[in-house]
Every structure is written in C-alpha cells, then in structure tokens.
Amino acid sequence: MTESTKCDADGIPICDGPDTRPRQPELKAPPGAIDCHAHIFGPLARYPFSPKRLFTPPDVTVDQYRQLLKTLGIERAVLVTPSVYGMDNERQLDTLLEMQGRWRGVAVVETTVAESELQRLHDAGFRGVRVNLFAKSGLMLDDLEAIAARIKSFKWHIQLHADARNLEEIAPRLRKLGVDVVFDHMGHVPAAAGVDHPGFAALLALMREQRFWAKLSAPYRLSELPYPYNDVTPFARAMIAVAPDRVVWGSDWPHPAVPGHMPANFVMPNDGDLLDIMTLWTDDPAQQKKILLDNPRTLYDFN
C-alpha cells in the first residue's frame, strides 16, 4: 500500500482484500488447531465503521474465513475486534454466536463498561480486551489499570498492540496489572531494530514470567524482506525459547494493510505460506503442537 492508494468517500485509505487463492500448507496442523488472530468485516450497511478509523477494509465473510481454515487444516479461531469498529464488538460477536461456542474473541470496551455487558461478551466467547496503541479509536495506555480491574474477575487478558521498543518504560505497570498480557504481532518491533534492542529484551524478560504471552503473527508487518521474512525469524525463535508454553500463532487474516504502518515492500501474503513459516521458527513437532493447539487452548479457555 502506498500514499497513492485509493480512498473512500471520507478520504480514508481503502485496503486490499486477502489473497483469494490460499494454498494448502505443507505443515499439517494438529487436530483442533486454532488460528488466534483474525477479523470479519462487513457488510458495511449493518456494521458501520468508526469515523476515527485509519483504513477502510473490504467486506470479508464468515464463509470466506471458514473456507480458509479448511484449506489450512485449522478447526477453530479467535476473532479480534479490529480498530475500524472502535469499541463496537457486534460484528465479531455475531460471528461467535453463529459458531455456537466453538470460537473465541478479543473485544474492545470502555473502562466504564457495564458488568452485564462484560458478561454478555463472556457468554458469547470473548476472553480478552485489546489495547491498540496504533489506533485512535479504542483503549489507550492510560486505560491499562482501569480495564485490568474490570476484566480480572472474568479471568480475561489484555492483548497489547504496541511497539515494544518503548516497553521498558511501561513494563513495571504491566507487572502490576494482575491479569495476563498478550503481546500482539510479536511485540511489533521492526526487524531492522534487531533482537538486541533494549525494548525487545524487556519483552523477553516479561515473557519469562508466567503472566506474559506473545502472538507469533503478522511477520510481514515487521520485515524488510519478502517471504519467508528471514529477518523476523530470530525474534520468533527468541520468544519460543523463553516461553515455549506461552506463544500462539495467528494468521492476521484478512491482513488489513494500514498506510504508515507497513513496510514499503509489503506484498499481500498467502495464508498457506504464513502457516508453513512455523517450520522455520521451530522444527520440533511437539513445539508446533503447543503453539497451534495446547497454548491457545489454555489462553482462550477452549473446552
């Protein structure tokens, strides 16, 4: 996506849709495997976007996503309320209700959200709240303590989408939250910063503690190289090494490309490639099973 990308009627950049020909991966996912990061968008007339959104995605349907999961050999999913919906969780919630408890979700809510609303979301399958510091339409850094207090009784976690290069200054606050924290998209450290960056070292230090997790997802957002994003591999291996029981995998489907937050050489990935990259991060079948099944089953409270 470039600065010349087409914009919608509100002047907001329009994202491309996902690769419509996902290939079958060589990696065979274990039975019950879980994709821990995906979004459903649209239809716009029923699920309007936030006016504060950074991008406008095309509609993608539940059927499209279910077909993708079938191609990948993955059975279950975790839907994350994306920033384009602000704090409106209804699109993802309706999908969870349609799936009748077989999928899970991560919501975005106000710190003043009613207890009854949290219960409604919990009953539908939500198990966490996303704090997205790259967006301007949801929870922010100042909300961490307040939202942690609201979700603690539900045993939810905070999914933190932030650039871990700035993690040192907030690490003491994260340790005091009293809920688990999941670092979104590998901590979103650009590969060019290197694994020795103090912020990434701070992330690894936290991940050595029991309350901290990471999503091995969206390597194309961090890499300056084409697939298989070899400059991201050291980051993934480091996270697996320090917390083998607290890393999970996500496709990031349908891969919304946000202007200003994507490498200049971004190319829409094929989802079969994104699953096969796991074999470069760990060639241990037992560890692959942990990442694709055992760990997310624990984190998201799958039955």
N, C-alpha and C positions, 0 to 999 in steps of 0.2 A: 504494500500500500504506500502511495506517495502523496505529496502535497496536492497533486492534481486529481486525486480521487474524486469521484462524483459525490455530490452532497444531496441530501434530501431537501424538502421544502423549507425546513427550519435552518438550513445551512450547515447541517451536521453530516460528517463523512459517512458514506454507506460502505459497509463491509462486504466483501465477497462471501459467498456461501462455501461450504466444505467441498472437498473432493468427492464427487458423486460416484467414483469407481474405487472404493476401498478394496485393496487386495486381501486375500486370506493370508494371515501371517504364518511364518514357519514355526514360531513358538506356539506350542499347544498349551493353552491356559488350563489350569486345573478346574475340575467340575465345581460350579458355584462361584467362579471368579467374578470380581467386582471392579467396575470402572468407577473410580472415586471422584471424578470431576467432569461434569457435562452440563449443558444448558439446553432448554427448549425455548424457542422464540415464536411468538405469534399464535394465532393471527392478530394483527395489529388492532383491528376493529374491536376485538374482545379484550385484549390485554395491552392497553396503551403504555407507551414508553414514558420514562421520566423526562421532563424538559431539560434536566441537567446532565443528560447522558453525553458521553464522549463520542459515541458512534451509533449508527443505526444498522442493525443486522437484518438480513432477510429472514422470512419465516422458515423455520425448520420444524418438522412434525415429530411426534412421538413415534409414528410408524417408521420414519426415516431412521431415527436413532435405534429403534429396536432391530431393524434390518442390519444396521452397522454392527450392533452387538452380536448378532447371529453370525455375521461374517468373521468377526474376531474370535468367536468361541467364548464370549463372556456372557454370563447369565443375569447379573444384577448390576445396579448402578446407584450412584449418588448424584442427585441434581443440586446444583448450586444456584441460588438466586443471583442473576447477573446484575451488574451495575445499571444497565439500561432500564431496569424496573424499579430503581431506587429501593424503597422499602416495601414494595408490593410483591408478595410471595405467591400470588394466586396462580400464575402460570405453572410454576413448579409444583405447587400444592395440588392443583387439579390433576397433574400427571401422577403424583404419588397416590392420590386416591384411586385413580384409574388402575394403578398397578397393585392395589389392594394389599399393601404391606410388604411387597416384595422388594421395593426400592427404598432409599433413604434420601434425606435432603439436608441442605445447609441454608438457613434463612438469613434475612437482614431485617432487623426490627429496631424500633426506638428503645432507648433506655427506659422509657416510661410505659412500655408495652404492658397491657393488662395480663394478669396471671391466666385468665381464661383463654386469651389468645395464644399464649405460650403452650397451654395445654392442648388447644386445638391443633397447633402445628406439631406438637409432640405426637399426638394420636395419629396424625397423618403420616409420620415417619421422619420428621426433622430431628436432627441430633446435634446441631451446631449453629453458630452465628458467625457470619463473615464480617470482618473489619477490613475494608478495602481502601488503603491509603492512596491508591492511584486514581480513585474516583472521587466525585464531589457530591454524591447523591445518597450516601449511606452513613454508617458509623465511622467515626474518626478516632484518632489517638486519644483524645481527651475522654472518650467514652469507655475505655477499656475496663476500668474498675467498676463502673456502674453496670455495664452489661454483664460482666462476670458475676456480679452479685445476683442479678436477675435469673441467670440460667443455671446457677450452681445446683439448685435443688432438683433440676431435671437431668443432671449429670451430662449436660451438653458441653461442647468445647468451643473455643474461639478459633476460627480459621483466619489467620492474619496474612493478608496480601500486602506486603511491604518490601521495600528494598533493604535487605539485610546488611547492606553496607552501613546503615545507620542504626544497627541493632544494639551496639554497645550501650548507647545512652538509655535505651528503654528496657534492657534485659533485667535490671533489678525490679522494675514494675511487673514484668511478666512473671517473675518468680513468685510474686506475692498474690497473684490473682486467685489462686485456689481452684482453678479449672485447667483442664488440658488445653494446650495451644498447638495448632497445626500450622506449620509454615507453608503457605501456598506457593506453588510453582517453584519449588527448590529454594525458597528464600529470595527469588527474583534478583540474584546477583549476576550482573552481566559477566559472561565468561571471560571477557578481557580483563576483568579485575583480578582474576586469579584466585586459586583456592587458599592462598596465604593472606588474603585480605583480612584485616582485623575483624570486620563485620561478619565475614563467613566463619572465622574462628570462634566468634561469640555465638553464632548459631550452633556450631558443633558442640560447644561447651554446654549449651542449654539442652541439646538433644541427648547428651549423656545422662540427663536427669529424666525421671520417669514420666513427667507430665508433658514432654515436648515431642512432637511428631513432625514429619515433612511429607509433602506430596511430591513424588517424582513425576512431574507433569510439565508440559509446555517447554521442552528444551529449546525449541525454535525461537522462543521469545528472548532467550539469553545468549544464543550462539551467533557468532560471526561467520560460521561455516555452513555449507549445505549439509543435508542429511548424510551421515548419521550424527552430525553435531559433535564431533570428537572433542571440541574444546569444553563441552559440558560434562563429558564422561568423568573427569576427576572429581567434579562436585558430587555427582550421583554416587560414585564409589565411596567417597568420604562419608556421606550421610548413611549409606548402608553399613559401613564399617563401624560407626559409633553407635548406631541404633537399629540393628537388624530387625528388631521386633516392633519398630515404630516408624516405618516408612511404608507408604502406599502408592499405588500407581493410578494416574488419571489421564484420560485421553485429551481433555480440554475441548472436546467436540462441542460445537462446530467451528472451533478455532477462530473466534472473533478477533480480527486484526485491528488494533487501536492505533491510529496515527499518533506518532510521537512516542509510542511505547514498543515499537517493533524494530528489529534490526533492518538496516537499509536493504539487505539482500533477501528479505522474507519471501518465501515461496510456500503456498498452502500445502501442508503435509498430507501424506496418505496415512490413514489410520493403521493400516497393516504394518507400515514402517515403524510407527510410533510404539506398537507393541513389541515388535522384533528388536527394538533398541535395548530392551531389557537384557538381552543376551550379552550386550557389550558392557552393561553395568554390573551384572553378575552372571556367571556361567554355572552357578550352583542351583540345580533344580529345587532343592529344599528351600533356598532363599527366595527363589522366584515364586514359589507357592506361598511363602509368608507375605510377600509384597502384594500378590494378586488376590489372596484369599484370607489367610489367617489374620493378618494385621488389620485389614479393613473390617473384617467381621467383628473384631473386638472394638475398634474405634467407633463404628457406626451402629453398634448394638444390633447386628443382624441375628435373627433367631437361628 
